[in-house]
């Protein structure tokens, strides 16, 4: 995927800067959970495969939790609020309600963290679209969005 992004030095610079900044915000489990939910919404098999692998092996998320994340949920109450919100932001193109924002706040996320949830979701939308358009060869154990989680 980075080879694909590197076709544009400007995009590579922007992506790596954004990715590096977001790596220090929400914890890795939350970021991977969001990535899984967003990849499922966007039917991106490459990203779903990559983040299933990274979720299991890097973030140490269980396969049961990954299945929930793909449905836009989580077994962890705080993470559930973030994942539900991120999936809704993407699915509804940002048209969320005050109640949706309140639910994330009530789960313990600050306004800054809510912005970070949206930024992680947006970063994943970019990689989803890029990989769908490019039909990137999947170099992870293959997971298909069309297969029920």
N, C-alpha and C positions, 0 to 999 in steps of 0.2 A: 504494500500500500504506500509506503514512504517513497518508493521509486516512482510511483504514479504521481504523487504530490510533487515530487522534485522536478517534474516536467516544467513547473513554474517556480523559479527561485523565490518570487514574492509570496506565493501561496505557501511554500514550504517554510519560509521565515515566519509568516503570520501564524501558521498552524503550530509550529514547534514552540513559538513564544506563548501562544494561548494555552497549549497543552501543558507546558511547563508551569505556567502561572496557576492553572487549575489543579495541578498535581499537589499543590500545597494547601488546598482549601478543604473540601469535604474529604472524609476518609475514603480509602481505596474501595472498601466494600460498597459504600454508597455510590461512588462513581461507577463501579462495575454494574451494580444493580440498575442504575439509570441507563447505562449503555445497553444493557440487555432489553429493557423495556422499550427503548427508542428503536433499537434494531428490529424488534418484533413489529412495532407499529409501522415501520418503513419497509418491511419485507426484505431486509438486507441479509441474505444468507452469509455473506463474507463476515460482516460485523457480528452477526449472531454466533457464528462459529468461533471467531476470535475471542469474543467476550465470554462465551461459555467456557472456553479453555482458560482464559485469564481469571475468570471468576473462580473456577475450581482450583487452579494451581497457584495463582498469585494472591488473590484475595481470600482464599480458603472458604469460599461459599459452597454450601452443600448443593447437590444436584436437585434436591427438593426445593431449596430456596431459588435456584436458577429457574426452575419451572414456574414458581410464583412470580418472579421478576418478569419473565416473558409475558405474563398475564397482567403486568402493571401493578403488581402487589408485592408484599414482603411479609414474612412471618415475624419480623421485628417491627414493633409498633412505630417507632420513630422513622425507620427506613421506609415503612409502608407509606407514610405521609409523603415522603420525598419522591418515591417511585410513582405513586398514584398521580402526584402533581406533575412530574416530568412527563409521564405518558399522556396526561390530559393536555398539557401545554402543546405537545407535538401533534397529537390527534386533532385538537381543536384550533390549531394554528394561533395559539396565544390567547384565545377567547375563553378565559377562565373567569369564574365568579369571585366575588369578595369572600364567599364561603369557602372556596377552594384555597384561597390565600390564608384565610383564618385557620383552616385545618392544618396547614403546614406550620404556621406560627404556633398553634396550640400544641403541636408535637415537639416544640422546642427549637425550631429553626428561627434564626434572626433574619431581619430583612436582607442583610448582606448574604447570608447563606441561601436565601430564596433566590436572589440574583445568581448565585453560583450554581444552584440547581438548574436554572434556566440556561446558563452558559454551558454547563456540561451537556445538557440535552441538545443545545444548538450545535456544539462541536460534533456531537454524534450524528446529528442530522446531516451535517456536511460530509462526514466520512461515509455514512450510509448512501447518500446520493452519489458520491463519487464512485463508490464500489459497485453500485447497481448500474450506473451508466457505463463504467469500464468493464463490467462483467469480470471483475478481478478473480483470478484463480484462487480457490480456497486452499491455503496451506496450513490448515488446522483440521482437527477432526470435524467433519462436516455436520452442520446442524441446519435444517431447513425451516424457514419461517412458516411454510405451509403446513408443516407437521405440528399437530397440536402439542403444546407444551405440557 
